[in-house]
Amino acid sequence: MKQIKEFKILQSGLSSVKGFESAGVSAQIKYQNRLDMALIFSQSPCVGAGVFTTNKIQAACIKHNKNNINNSISAVIINSGIANACTGEEGIKACQKSAKYASKVLHINQNNVLLASTGVIGKQLPMDRIQKGIELLAAQKNSSKQNAQNVAQAIMTTDTKPKHIAIEVVIGNTPVRIGGIAKGSGMIHPNMATMLGFIITDANISQKLLQKALKKDVASTYNMIWVDGDTSTNDMVLALANAQAGNKKITDSKHKDYKTFKKALHFVNMYLAKEIARDGEGASKLICSIVKGAQKSSTAKILAKSIIASNLVKCAMFGNDANWGRIICAMGYSGAKFDEGKVNLFFKSKAGEIQILKNGCALDFSEENASKILKQNEIEVILDLQSGDKQATAFGCDLSYDYIKINADYRS
């Protein structure tokens, strides 16, 4: 990943962030012989922020976190394999028992523990294994790079690779670090949060502004990804800030320090969002749907999402087929208003760029060149509406045979 002028990319992930420890262990919640429980722990209490799934059926951990997110937060415990969703009162009690047991072994207040689960819906958490896992996490936590990598792996389900990033940014005259991990491969649909994400920072920032920054940034990052149109019962993004960087506390939304922090947070969230889209179940390529030249931002967003959500477009991308009619069709049924007589369409990748439409009419283009462009592992579908200065980008992936294979036997 290339360095960005404003930010220094750090190679040690979550372990880069001052005052945090982590661990990932095998508790055999569902999987055998793989990491499936994780801990993110702060040596000093954090302010917390959270954005949660809009699915009306919500996992017990979502309800637990909503009740505790405004407390001082010391730890997040995550399990993969079992979602603890549609588990009734027993699922709620499992969260309470988990937080209470974590408070005992970590020596913190149980109201300062957040929880996350991901996996199969409808199964109860095996509390004997959960408690044993918490013991292992507490015993193994440290600030090593290896532990940080273990955490990113432990939260995975059908993901093919861990997703993590850390950066350093100067706020005022003080170096501040932000790290993040995420999981997501299927059940990805832009209706927040549609995945699990955990952001930690040593920035000194008020809880109010941390929540404001996270909630606003979600709209242009995680809410702009689409794999299969399903919104999970468990999805969330949590952010923790422990103030150990020692920067002057960020309390004013108009101050340049807050603007700098927002840019850094956006960089982290955007990277993780793209990695989730890139790792869609069975995917072979990342597709970026870019709509520019719109009169309204809302128009650009609707069109970008409609294109990336089309199964026919996704199948065409898998087949390296420049079937532009599917893209225009997806635009037409999106409900957005635009002038079809002004639409320009381009395909772009590291193999080159080709224009397909000009002012709404097809150009005579080389199918061979178009196919070469579409064979790359990252594709841009660029629409210029030529009607304004607003734009939006949505992220998704192609639809392959493997998507069906993976989801046909997920519970087994």
Disulfide bonds with the S-S distance in Angstrom:
none
